[in-house]
Amino acid sequence: MDDAGDWATVDRPGEPARRLARRVLVTFLFTFTGARVLVFLIMSRAIPDLYVHLRGTHVHHLNFGIILLSVTGGWLLMRRPAGRELHWAAVLYGVGLGLTFDEFGMWFHLAGNYWQRASFDAVIVVAAILALAAFAPSLKRLRPRHWTTAVLLAIALAVFIYGLVVSFRFAGRHVGPAIHRLEHSPPP
């Protein structure tokens, strides 16, 4: 069986789309995490400055994400890839989303700092939407036990969000000043 035939195998309606959504989700999360770790290491001077500068201007990685999303979108529309190419389109799309939404806060506050809460919140929302596309059953297939599970998950999510808000307030008071000093200190 060729590679395209493998992608065409359907266990359930929408299964190929779910696999693509899982690829986008995983790539998105790895890209976001990698970008955050890399920026922290650069800012803490644990690794050399890897930022791209053009004539003295720092080119933020959200620009590379926008370019990657544009190229991938054009490729998907014009070429309509299948098989292995579609896998790579999902991966590139996930990387583009990760780079772009990592700096989501800068969409609204161009002079704002990198560690804006809006960026983290946007990543959570995008990841949740991708996870729903990747794992949730269609509404037509939901049974009473699914609705019970959904309600219990919503309650658990509310408790988690409350805990997250409390922990961010704590981190903002205790870790925030150290990150602020790192961000505003001159390069070595």
C-alpha positions in Angstrom: 0.0 0.0 0.0 1.4 3.4 -0.9 1.7 6.3 1.4 -1.4 8.1 0.1 -3.4 4.9 0.6 -2.4 4.8 4.3 -3.8 8.3 4.7 -7.0 7.4 2.9 -7.8 4.6 5.4 -10.8 5.6 7.4 -11.6 3.8 10.6 -14.3 6.3 11.5 -15.6 9.4 9.7 -13.2 12.3 10.1 -10.3 10.1 11.3 -7.7 11.4 8.8 -8.6 15.0 9.9 -8.2 13.9 13.5 -4.7 12.6 12.8 -3.8 15.8 11.1 -5.2 17.8 14.0 -3.0 15.7 16.4 0.1 16.4 14.3 -0.7 20.1 14.3 -1.4 20.1 18.1 1.8 18.2 19.0 4.0 20.4 16.7 2.3 23.6 18.0 3.0 22.6 21.7 6.6 21.6 21.0 7.2 24.8 19.0 5.7 27.0 21.7 7.6 25.2 24.5 10.9 25.3 22.5 10.5 29.0 21.8 9.8 29.9 25.4 12.8 27.8 26.6 15.1 29.3 24.0 14.1 32.9 24.7 14.6 32.3 28.5 18.0 30.8 27.9 19.0 33.7 25.7 17.7 36.3 28.1 19.4 34.6 31.1 22.6 34.6 29.0 22.9 30.8 29.3 23.3 30.6 25.5 24.5 33.2 22.9 22.1 35.7 21.4 20.4 33.9 18.5 17.9 36.6 17.7 17.7 37.8 14.1 18.5 41.5 13.7 18.1 43.5 10.5 19.8 46.8 10.5 19.6 47.0 14.2 15.9 45.9 14.4 15.0 42.7 16.3 12.9 40.5 14.0 10.5 38.7 16.3 9.8 35.1 15.6 6.1 35.8 15.2 7.1 37.2 11.8 8.6 33.8 10.8 5.4 32.1 12.0 3.3 34.4 9.8 5.5 33.7 6.8 5.3 30.0 7.5 1.5 30.1 7.9 1.2 32.0 4.7 3.4 29.7 2.7 1.7 26.6 4.1 -1.8 28.0 3.5 -0.8 28.8 -0.1 0.7 25.3 -0.6 -2.5 23.7 0.8 -4.8 25.7 -1.5 -2.8 25.6 -4.7 -1.1 22.2 -4.6 -3.6 20.3 -2.4 -1.0 17.9 -1.0 -1.8 14.3 0.0 0.0 11.5 1.8 3.4 12.4 3.3 3.2 15.9 1.9 0.0 16.5 3.9 1.8 15.2 7.0 4.5 17.8 6.4 1.9 20.6 5.8 0.4 19.8 9.2 3.8 19.9 10.8 4.7 23.3 9.2 1.3 24.7 10.1 1.8 23.7 13.7 5.3 25.3 13.8 3.8 28.5 12.2 1.0 28.6 14.8 3.5 28.0 17.6 5.8 30.8 16.5 3.0 33.2 15.9 0.9 32.6 19.0 3.9 32.5 21.3 4.1 36.3 20.7 0.3 36.8 20.6 0.4 39.6 23.2 2.6 41.7 20.8 -0.3 41.7 18.3 -2.0 44.2 20.6 0.9 45.7 22.5 3.8 46.1 20.1 6.0 47.7 22.8 4.9 45.1 25.4 7.2 42.6 26.9 7.6 39.0 25.7 6.2 37.4 28.8 2.7 38.9 28.5 -0.1 36.8 29.9 -2.2 37.3 26.7 0.3 35.1 24.7 0.0 32.2 27.2 -3.8 32.5 27.3 -3.9 32.4 23.5 -1.8 29.3 23.3 -4.1 27.6 25.8 -7.1 28.5 23.7 -5.5 27.3 20.4 -4.3 24.1 22.0 -7.8 23.4 23.4 -9.4 24.0 20.0 -6.9 21.7 18.4 -7.4 19.1 21.1 -11.1 19.2 20.5 -10.6 18.7 16.8 -8.1 15.9 17.4 -9.9 13.9 20.1 -13.6 14.9 20.7 -16.4 12.8 19.1 -18.8 14.6 16.8 -21.9 16.0 18.5 -24.1 13.5 16.7 -22.2 10.6 18.4 -22.5 12.0 21.9 -24.4 9.8 24.4 -25.6 10.7 28.0 -22.3 9.3 29.4 -20.4 11.7 27.2 -22.4 14.7 28.4 -21.7 13.6 32.0 -18.0 13.4 31.3 -18.1 16.8 29.6 -19.7 18.4 32.7 -17.2 16.7 35.0 -14.4 17.9 32.7 -15.8 21.4 32.7 -15.8 21.4 36.5 -12.3 20.1 36.6 -11.2 22.7 34.1 -12.8 25.5 36.2 -10.8 24.2 39.3 -7.7 24.0 37.2 -8.1 27.5 35.8 -8.6 28.9 39.4 -5.4 27.1 40.5 -3.6 28.5 37.4 -4.7 32.0 38.2 -3.6 31.7 41.8 -0.2 30.3 40.7 0.3 33.0 38.1 -0.4 35.7 40.8 2.2 34.0 43.0 4.7 33.7 40.2 4.0 37.3 39.1 4.9 38.5 42.6 7.9 36.3 43.1 9.3 35.4 39.7 8.1 38.4 37.7 10.6 40.9 39.0 13.5 38.6 38.1 12.2 38.2 34.6 11.7 41.9 34.3 15.3 42.6 35.4 16.5 40.0 32.8 14.4 41.6 30.0 15.6 45.1 30.7 19.3 44.5 31.4 21.8 45.3 28.7 23.4 42.5 26.7 26.8 41.3 28.0 
